[in-house]
Amino acid sequence: MKNFNHITRLYQKYLDNSCNPQELQELLHHFEHAEPDTELVQMIRTELQKDDERDVALPQVQAILSKLDESMQVNVINPIAKRRSLFTTSMRYWSAAALLFLSLLLYYGNEHLNFFGTYTSTYKNDIPAGGDKAYLTLADGKRIALTDSMVGTISPAPGLRISKTAKGQLRYELAKGASGNGYNTITTPKGGKYEVILADGTHVYLNAASSLRFPTSFTGIAERRVTLTGEGYFEVSHRNGQPFYVQSGKQLLRVLGTHFNLKAYPDEQSVKTTLLQGSVEVSNSEGSNAVLKPGQQSQLDQGKLKLEEVDVMAATDWQRAEINLKAEDFQSTMRKIARWYDVEIVFDETAPGDLTLGGLVSRDKSLVAVLKVIELTGKVHFKVEGRRVTVMR
């Protein structure tokens, strides 16, 4: 059998999106010649059988299922799962990852395996994934492209230091005894993301097509208040007697110290707040309010608040550089792809109104790689022309 330390390293490189074509081919070759019957095989089979919408014939898939063996579970997935336990210890996550790996094997090895035939899609070009891109607007109106700024001080002001760290973070630091000097706004374009560390130590991670307006200092004020448009993940620092508020359209969120994800895009039907730890209170302009517990999500839709238990890992997929294809409906997933790859999505008259998807795909992969994974359902195809993506059956 193969040296499984070597296979483990290859699989880790695959998860990190750093496999070259030769390494990917070697990984495919290993799984084609592995011994049969494993717990992982059963997990993949179960995931496939759950989805009645999946247009994949199980007898065809058996050819590759029968070649996955226990050594992959013991020597490949388990060690990686331990290293990534910061995010989840759920085996359901890894069954989804395994299902995705199967999908990508079929995609990359399409000519060799020839399970699905020829796609009717047209790809005139490909588009790379987004990255760290943002613009900072200072209190005096000056606009700075953060992607072009060097590491170090960006814009000094009396008593205030704004700097870009070696990790690409935007950091605000106020000198002792100094006061603030107005509001700044950080904006990510489509295809951009960024992290900002506010003057109180709060970390805010912005997703694509989002903006955060915030005070440069929280000294000498009774409350901390910021305004978010788009999507952000917050790690709010605790300050006795100084609550933290986030305004998003008609929703106001009150925080004391917690981790939560807030999704408030103008083109989405509802504002979604997902709590990972701590406690938050959401309220709307009509006077309704609700207190969230960890693992809950509030949805503000047409003035009405609704609470439900959710998979927080699915709601924060973008924070781990993933696209969870099963987390949302098909239309929302395509809007998510549009924002991250900075493309226009057009649905032609044959496009499915909804589609059940499953699995995870790395946000570091190119647009065409993501679309080809979705096409494995057999229910949808795509045409990519420049930055226009047409969805069709």
C-alpha positions as CSV (number, residue, x, y, z in Angstrom):
1,M,0.0,0.0,0.0
2,K,1.0,3.6,-0.4
3,N,2.9,5.5,2.3
4,F,-0.1,6.9,4.1
5,N,1.9,9.8,5.7
6,H,2.5,10.9,2.1
7,I,-1.2,10.4,1.2
8,T,-2.2,12.4,4.3
9,R,0.0,15.3,3.2
10,L,-1.5,15.2,-0.3
11,Y,-5.0,15.2,1.1
12,Q,-4.2,18.1,3.4
13,K,-2.8,20.0,0.3
14,Y,-6.0,19.2,-1.5
15,L,-8.1,20.7,1.3
16,D,-5.8,23.8,1.3
17,N,-6.3,24.1,-2.5
18,S,-2.5,23.7,-3.1
19,C,-2.3,20.4,-5.0
20,N,-0.7,20.6,-8.4
21,P,-2.1,18.5,-11.2
22,Q,0.4,15.7,-10.7
23,E,-0.3,15.5,-7.0
24,L,-4.1,15.4,-7.6
25,Q,-3.6,12.7,-10.2
26,E,-1.6,10.7,-7.6
27,L,-4.4,11.1,-5.1
28,L,-7.0,9.9,-7.6
29,H,-4.8,7.0,-8.5
30,H,-4.5,5.9,-4.8
31,F,-8.3,5.9,-4.3
32,E,-8.9,4.0,-7.5
33,H,-6.6,1.2,-6.2
34,A,-7.5,1.2,-2.5
35,E,-9.2,-1.8,-0.9
36,P,-13.0,-1.9,-0.5
37,D,-15.6,-1.4,2.3
38,T,-15.3,1.3,5.0
39,E,-17.2,3.5,7.4
40,L,-16.4,6.4,5.1
41,V,-18.0,4.6,2.1
42,Q,-21.2,4.2,4.2
43,M,-21.2,7.8,5.1
44,I,-20.9,8.9,1.5
45,R,-23.5,6.4,0.4
46,T,-25.9,7.7,3.1
47,E,-25.4,11.3,2.0
48,L,-26.1,10.4,-1.6
49,Q,-29.2,8.4,-0.7
50,K,-30.6,11.3,1.4
51,D,-31.0,13.5,-1.7
52,D,-33.8,12.4,-4.0
53,E,-33.0,15.4,-6.2
54,R,-29.5,14.2,-6.9
55,D,-29.4,13.0,-10.5
56,V,-26.6,10.4,-10.0
57,A,-27.3,6.7,-10.5
58,L,-26.0,4.8,-7.4
59,P,-24.8,1.8,-9.5
60,Q,-22.5,4.1,-11.4
61,V,-21.1,5.6,-8.2
62,Q,-20.5,2.1,-6.7
63,A,-17.4,1.7,-9.0
64,I,-15.6,4.4,-7.0
65,L,-17.3,3.8,-3.6
66,S,-16.0,0.3,-3.6
67,K,-12.4,1.5,-4.0
68,L,-12.4,3.8,-0.9
69,D,-11.0,1.9,2.1
70,E,-10.6,2.2,5.8
71,S,-7.1,3.5,5.5
72,M,-8.4,6.8,4.2
73,Q,-10.6,7.2,7.3
74,V,-7.9,6.2,9.8
75,N,-4.8,7.7,8.2
76,V,-6.1,10.6,6.2
77,I,-9.3,12.2,7.4
78,N,-9.0,11.6,11.2
79,P,-5.6,13.3,11.5
80,I,-6.8,16.3,9.5
81,A,-10.1,16.4,11.5
82,K,-8.0,16.7,14.8
83,R,-6.0,19.6,13.4
84,R,-9.1,21.4,12.4
85,S,-11.1,20.7,15.5
86,L,-11.2,24.4,16.3
87,F,-14.1,24.6,13.8
88,T,-16.0,21.4,14.5
89,T,-15.8,17.9,15.9
90,S,-18.9,16.7,14.1
91,M,-18.5,13.7,11.8
92,R,-21.3,15.1,9.7
93,Y,-19.0,17.9,8.6
94,W,-16.5,15.3,7.4
95,S,-19.1,13.2,5.6
96,A,-19.9,16.4,3.7
97,A,-16.2,16.9,3.0
98,A,-15.9,13.3,1.9
99,L,-18.9,13.7,-0.4
100,L,-17.3,16.8,-1.9
101,F,-14.1,14.9,-2.4
102,L,-16.0,12.3,-4.3
103,S,-17.6,15.0,-6.5
104,L,-14.2,16.5,-7.3
105,L,-12.7,13.2,-8.1
106,L,-15.5,12.7,-10.6
107,Y,-14.9,16.2,-12.0
108,Y,-11.1,16.0,-12.2
109,G,-11.2,12.4,-13.4
110,N,-14.1,12.9,-15.8
111,E,-12.2,11.7,-18.9
112,H,-10.8,8.7,-17.1
113,L,-14.0,7.6,-15.3
114,N,-16.5,8.9,-17.9
115,F,-19.5,8.5,-15.6
116,F,-21.4,11.6,-16.6
117,G,-20.8,12.2,-20.2
118,T,-20.3,15.6,-21.8
119,Y,-21.6,18.8,-20.2
120,T,-23.6,21.3,-22.3
121,S,-22.0,24.2,-20.4
122,T,-19.9,26.8,-22.1
123,Y,-16.8,28.3,-20.3
124,K,-15.2,31.0,-22.4
125,N,-13.1,32.0,-19.5
126,D,-12.5,31.4,-15.8
127,I,-12.5,33.8,-12.8
128,P,-10.2,33.4,-9.8
129,A,-11.6,33.6,-6.3
130,G,-11.8,36.8,-4.4
131,G,-9.3,38.0,-1.7
132,D,-8.3,40.7,0.7
133,K,-9.6,43.9,-0.9
134,A,-11.1,46.9,0.8
135,Y,-11.3,50.7,0.8
136,L,-11.1,52.9,3.9
137,T,-12.8,56.2,4.0
138,L,-11.5,58.5,6.7
139,A,-13.4,61.2,8.6
140,D,-12.2,63.9,6.3
141,G,-13.4,62.0,3.2
142,K,-10.0,60.7,2.1
143,R,-10.3,57.2,0.5
144,I,-7.5,54.7,0.8
145,A,-7.2,51.4,-1.2
146,L,-6.1,49.0,1.5
147,T,-4.9,46.3,-1.0
148,D,-2.3,48.9,-2.2
149,S,-1.2,50.1,1.2
150,M,2.1,48.9,2.7
151,V,2.4,47.2,6.1
152,G,2.7,49.8,8.8
153,T,1.0,53.2,9.5
154,I,-1.6,54.1,7.0
155,S,-2.9,57.5,8.2
156,P,-1.6,59.0,11.4
157,A,-3.8,61.5,13.3
158,P,-3.4,63.2,16.7
159,G,-3.6,60.5,19.3
160,L,-4.7,57.8,16.8
161,R,-2.7,55.3,14.8
162,I,-4.3,53.4,11.9
163,S,-2.0,50.6,10.7
164,K,-2.1,47.5,8.5
165,T,-0.5,44.5,10.1
166,A,1.6,41.8,8.4
167,K,-1.5,39.6,8.5
168,G,-3.5,42.1,6.4
169,Q,-5.6,43.4,9.3
170,L,-6.6,47.0,9.7
171,R,-5.9,48.0,13.3
172,Y,-7.0,51.1,15.3
173,E,-5.0,52.2,18.3
174,L,-5.8,55.2,20.4
175,A,-3.1,56.8,22.6
176,K,-3.9,56.9,26.3
177,G,-5.9,60.0,27.2
178,A,-6.7,60.8,23.6
179,S,-10.2,61.2,22.2
180,G,-11.7,60.1,19.0
181,N,-11.9,62.1,15.8
182,G,-15.1,61.0,14.0
183,Y,-16.2,58.0,12.0
184,N,-14.4,55.9,9.4
185,T,-16.0,53.4,6.9
186,I,-14.4,50.3,5.6
187,T,-15.9,48.9,2.4
188,T,-15.3,45.6,0.6
189,P,-16.1,45.3,-3.1
190,K,-17.5,42.2,-4.7
191,G,-14.7,39.7,-4.7
192,G,-13.2,41.2,-1.5
193,K,-13.0,40.5,2.2
194,Y,-11.2,42.2,5.1
195,E,-10.6,42.1,8.8
196,V,-10.6,45.3,11.0
197,I,-9.7,45.5,14.7
198,L,-11.5,48.4,16.3
199,A,-10.1,50.7,18.9
200,D,-11.8,48.7,21.7
201,G,-10.2,45.4,20.5
202,T,-13.3,44.1,18.7
203,H,-12.5,42.1,15.6
204,V,-14.9,42.4,12.6
205,Y,-14.5,40.2,9.5
206,L,-16.2,41.6,6.5
207,N,-17.5,39.4,3.7
208,A,-17.7,40.5,0.0
209,A,-19.8,43.6,-0.9
210,S,-20.1,44.8,2.7
211,S,-19.4,48.0,4.6
212,L,-18.9,48.9,8.3
213,R,-19.1,52.5,9.7
214,F,-17.5,52.9,13.1
215,P,-16.1,55.5,15.5
216,T,-12.3,55.7,15.5
217,S,-12.5,55.7,19.3
218,F,-15.0,54.6,22.0
219,T,-13.5,56.7,24.7
220,G,-15.8,59.2,26.6
221,I,-19.0,57.8,25.1
222,A,-21.8,55.8,26.8
223,E,-22.1,53.1,24.1
224,R,-20.3,51.6,21.2
225,R,-22.3,51.8,18.0
226,V,-21.5,50.7,14.4
227,T,-23.5,50.3,11.2
228,L,-23.2,47.2,9.0
229,T,-24.4,46.7,5.4
230,G,-23.7,43.2,3.9
231,E,-22.2,40.5,6.1
232,G,-19.8,40.5,9.0
233,Y,-18.6,38.2,11.7
234,F,-18.0,39.9,15.0
235,E,-15.9,39.0,18.0
236,V,-16.9,41.8,20.4
237,S,-14.6,42.7,23.3
238,H,-16.3,43.1,26.7
239,R,-16.4,46.5,28.4
240,N,-18.3,46.9,31.7
241,G,-21.1,49.4,31.3
242,Q,-20.5,50.1,27.6
243,P,-22.8,48.0,25.4
244,F,-22.1,47.3,21.7
245,Y,-24.8,48.0,19.1
246,V,-24.9,47.1,15.4
247,Q,-27.4,48.8,13.2
248,S,-28.4,47.0,10.0
249,G,-31.3,48.6,8.2
250,K,-34.4,48.2,10.4
251,Q,-32.7,45.8,12.8
252,L,-30.8,46.9,15.9
253,L,-28.6,44.4,17.7
254,R,-27.4,44.8,21.3
255,V,-24.3,43.0,22.5
256,L,-22.3,42.8,25.7
257,G,-19.5,40.5,24.6
258,T,-19.9,37.6,22.2
259,H,-19.2,36.0,18.8
260,F,-21.9,36.2,16.1
261,N,-22.5,36.4,12.4
262,L,-24.8,39.1,10.9
263,K,-26.0,38.9,7.3
264,A,-27.9,41.9,6.1
265,Y,-27.5,42.2,2.3
266,P,-30.0,44.5,0.5
267,D,-30.7,41.8,-2.1
268,E,-31.6,39.1,0.5
269,Q,-35.1,38.7,1.8
270,S,-34.2,38.7,5.5
271,V,-31.6,39.9,7.9
272,K,-30.0,36.9,9.6
273,T,-28.2,37.0,13.0
274,T,-26.5,33.8,14.1
275,L,-25.1,33.5,17.6
276,L,-22.0,31.3,18.3
277,Q,-21.3,32.3,21.9
278,G,-22.5,34.8,24.4
279,S,-25.8,36.6,24.2
280,V,-27.4,39.2,21.9
281,E,-30.7,40.9,21.7
282,V,-32.2,41.8,18.3
283,S,-35.0,44.3,17.9
284,N,-36.8,45.9,14.9
285,S,-38.3,49.3,14.2
286,E,-41.8,48.0,15.1
287,G,-40.8,47.2,18.7
288,S,-40.4,43.4,18.5
289,N,-37.3,41.9,20.1
290,A,-35.8,38.6,20.9
291,V,-32.8,37.3,22.9
292,L,-30.6,34.7,21.2
293,K,-28.8,31.8,22.7
294,P,-25.8,30.1,21.2
295,G,-26.8,27.9,18.2
296,Q,-29.8,30.1,17.4
297,Q,-30.5,32.3,14.4
298,S,-32.9,35.2,14.2
299,Q,-34.5,36.2,10.9
300,L,-36.0,39.6,10.3
301,D,-38.4,39.4,7.3
302,Q,-40.9,42.1,6.5
303,G,-40.8,43.4,10.0
304,K,-41.3,40.1,11.7
305,L,-38.7,38.3,13.9
306,K,-38.4,34.6,13.9
307,L,-36.0,32.4,16.0
308,E,-34.8,28.9,15.1
309,E,-32.0,26.5,15.9
310,V,-29.4,26.3,13.1
311,D,-26.1,24.7,12.1
312,V,-23.8,27.6,13.0
313,M,-21.0,26.1,10.9
314,A,-23.1,26.3,7.8
315,A,-24.0,29.9,8.6
316,T,-20.4,30.9,8.9
317,D,-18.9,28.9,6.0
318,W,-17.4,32.0,4.4
319,Q,-15.3,32.7,7.5
320,R,-13.5,29.3,7.0
321,A,-13.1,30.0,3.2
322,E,-15.8,27.5,2.3
323,I,-19.0,27.6,0.3
324,N,-21.6,25.3,2.0
325,L,-23.8,24.3,-1.0
326,K,-26.5,22.8,1.3
327,A,-26.8,25.7,3.7
328,E,-29.2,27.9,1.6
329,D,-31.6,27.7,-1.3
330,F,-30.2,27.6,-4.8
331,Q,-31.0,31.3,-5.5
332,S,-29.2,32.5,-2.4
333,T,-26.2,30.2,-3.2
334,M,-25.9,31.8,-6.6
335,R,-26.1,35.3,-5.1
336,K,-23.3,34.2,-2.7
337,I,-21.2,33.1,-5.6
338,A,-22.0,36.4,-7.5
339,R,-20.7,38.5,-4.6
340,W,-17.5,36.4,-4.1
341,Y,-16.5,36.1,-7.7
342,D,-17.8,39.6,-8.7
343,V,-20.0,38.2,-11.5
344,E,-23.5,38.9,-12.8
345,I,-25.9,35.9,-12.5
346,V,-28.6,35.6,-15.1
347,F,-31.3,32.9,-15.0
348,D,-32.6,32.0,-18.5
349,E,-36.2,30.7,-19.0
350,T,-35.0,27.0,-18.6
351,A,-33.2,27.5,-15.3
352,P,-34.6,25.6,-12.3
353,G,-36.3,27.8,-9.8
354,D,-34.9,25.8,-7.0
355,L,-32.4,23.0,-6.7
356,T,-31.2,20.9,-3.7
357,L,-27.5,20.9,-3.4
358,G,-25.1,19.3,-0.9
359,G,-21.5,19.3,0.2
360,L,-18.8,21.9,0.6
361,V,-16.4,23.6,-1.8
362,S,-13.4,25.8,-1.1
363,R,-13.9,29.5,-1.7
364,D,-10.2,29.5,-2.9
365,K,-11.2,27.5,-6.0
366,S,-11.9,29.3,-9.3
367,L,-15.5,30.1,-10.4
368,V,-15.6,27.3,-13.0
369,A,-14.4,24.7,-10.5
370,V,-17.3,25.6,-8.2
371,L,-19.9,25.6,-11.0
372,K,-18.7,22.2,-12.2
373,V,-19.3,20.8,-8.7
374,I,-22.9,22.1,-8.8
375,E,-23.4,20.6,-12.3
376,L,-22.8,17.1,-10.9
377,T,-26.5,17.2,-9.9
378,G,-27.3,16.9,-13.6
379,K,-30.1,19.5,-13.0
380,V,-28.3,22.7,-14.0
381,H,-25.7,24.0,-16.4
382,F,-23.8,27.3,-16.8
383,K,-22.4,29.6,-19.5
384,V,-19.6,31.8,-18.5
385,E,-18.8,34.8,-20.7
386,G,-16.6,37.5,-19.2
387,R,-18.2,38.3,-15.9
388,R,-21.7,37.1,-16.9
389,V,-22.9,33.7,-15.7
390,T,-26.0,32.3,-17.4
391,V,-27.9,29.6,-15.5
392,M,-29.8,27.1,-17.5
393,R,-31.2,23.6,-17.3
